[in-house]
């Protein structure tokens, strides 16, 4: 059985700003998801593995820094 992932919102938002994504919507456009879906993720919804990988790559951090 897998442990439940937790979301580090501070790391998410700090990484977003460091990588010049001025908003969650800008990040959404960069990775090809809707702004509303990205907003849900930024508030703690755990996305599927392939979306987590896209977000981590766009932010330049390992997935484990955002989702533990």
C-alpha positions in Angstrom: 0.0 0.0 0.0 1.3 3.5 -0.9 1.6 6.3 1.5 -0.5 9.3 0.7 1.3 12.2 -0.9 1.4 15.6 0.7 1.7 18.9 -1.1 4.3 21.5 -0.2 2.5 24.7 -1.3 5.4 27.0 -0.2 7.9 25.1 -2.3 5.4 25.1 -5.2 4.9 28.9 -5.2 8.6 29.7 -4.5 9.7 27.5 -7.3 7.1 29.0 -9.6 8.3 32.5 -8.9 12.0 31.6 -9.2 11.3 30.2 -12.7 9.6 33.3 -13.9 6.0 32.0 -14.0 4.3 35.1 -12.8 1.1 33.3 -12.0 -0.3 29.8 -11.7 -2.1 30.4 -15.0 1.2 31.2 -16.7 2.6 27.9 -15.4 -0.6 26.1 -16.7 0.0 27.6 -20.2 3.6 26.5 -20.1 2.7 22.8 -19.5 -0.5 22.6 -21.4 -3.1 22.3 -18.7 -6.1 24.6 -18.0 -5.6 27.5 -15.5 -8.5 26.2 -13.3 -6.8 22.7 -13.1 -3.5 24.4 -12.2 -5.3 26.5 -9.5 -6.7 23.3 -8.0 -3.3 21.8 -7.9 -1.8 24.9 -6.3 -4.4 24.6 -3.5 -3.4 21.0 -2.8 -5.0 18.6 -5.2 -2.6 15.8 -6.1 -2.4 15.5 -9.9 -1.6 12.3 -11.9 2.0 11.2 -12.2 2.5 12.6 -15.8 1.2 16.1 -14.7 3.4 16.1 -11.6 6.4 15.3 -13.9 5.5 18.2 -16.2 5.1 20.6 -13.3 8.4 19.6 -11.7 10.2 19.9 -15.1 8.8 23.4 -15.7 9.7 24.5 -12.2 13.2 22.9 -12.4 12.9 20.9 -9.2 12.5 17.2 -8.4 8.9 16.0 -7.9 9.9 15.0 -4.3 10.4 18.7 -3.3 6.8 19.5 -4.1 5.0 16.2 -3.4 6.3 14.0 -0.5 
